[in-house]
Amino acid sequence: MITEQVIREIYKKFKKPNRKPEDLNLDHFVNLLRNNHTITVSEPGEVIIGNLEEFNPFRRFLIRSLTGILEFDKVVAFVFKNHILFLGKEDDSIRVHIKPEDKRGLFGRIFNRH
């Protein structure tokens, strides 16, 4: 189970986009999800999740905007700076987690207080 603590750790660990797209091992994860999701990787470095509606904002994304890809028991997480896409490995489920905005002021961030 993916808890809020796990999600916070994912955002903390994957803050910046990956320098080398081949380090993401994207082909492996696309093949892993192929049975339940229609995922294509186009030539200009774009990933398209075909089983989402045409105007869904999470349907297309650039490979260079990915900060990481993680595999869990039942899902694969595509991690971005401000959100995470969870795609089911055993079904066609797709969940999106939007990173909460940090509303602390300057001193709150420095001293880690809310």
N, C-alpha and C positions, 0 to 999 in steps of 0.2 A: 504494500500500500504506500502511496506517495503522500506524505504528510506535508503540512505547511513548512515545517522545519527543513525537510528535504528540498522543497522548492526554494527556500531562502538560500540554502547551501549551493544549489545549482546556479542561482543568479550571482552569488558571490564568486564562485569558481570560474564561471564563464562570462566575464565582464566585457571582453573585447572580441571582435571577430577574429577568426582563425586566419593566420597569415597564409598558410598553404591549403588550398581546397582539397588536395589529395589526403591530407591528414584527417579529414572528416570521415573518410571511408564511406562516402555517400552511396556508392554503387552497392555495397554490402547491405545497407539498410533499405534501399529501394527494392532489392531482390527479396529481402526478408518480409517486406510489407506488400509485395506484389499480389499475393493471393486475396487480400481483402481491400486493397486500395489501388486506384488507378493513378500511379505516380509516373511522370515523365520528366526527364532532364533534357532541356532544350540546349541548343548550341551556344547561345549567348550567356550561359551560366544561370539559367532560370529553372526553377523546379515548379511543376504544375501538379496539383492534386486534383485529378479529374473528377472524383466523385463529390466535389463541392460545387455549389452553384456558381454560375459564371461571374456574378457580381460580389461574391464573398471575398472580403479583403484578405483572407488567409489562403485563398486558392493558389496564388502565385507568390513566389518569393525568390530573391536573388541568393545564389550560393554564397556570395561574399558577405551577406548580412548574417549568416549563421555564425553563432559563437561556439556551438558544439552540438553533438548528437550523442544521446545516451540511450542505452538499452536497459529496460527493466523487465521484470517477469512477463507482464502482459501488455506493455506499451513500449513504444520508441518515442523519445522526447527530442524534438527539434528545438534547440534553444536559441533565442534571439536576445538582444539587449533588453527589450521591454515586454516580451511575452514568450511563452513556451507552447508549442503544439504537441499534444500527446496523441499519437496514432496507435490504435489497437493492433496487436499482433494476431489476435485470435478472432477478431471481428472487424467490422468497418467503422468502429467508433472513432470519433475525433473530438478531443477536448482542447480548449484553449485556456491558458492561465495568463491573465494580464498582470504585469508587475504593478503593485500599488505605488502610487506617487509618494515620494518622501516629503512629508510636509513639515519636517523639523526645520527650525531656523539654523543659522550658522553655528551658534553655541551648542545647540542640540546635537548637531552632527559632530562637532569637535569633541564634546563630552559624552556622546552617545546617549542622550536623554531625549525623551519624547515630549 
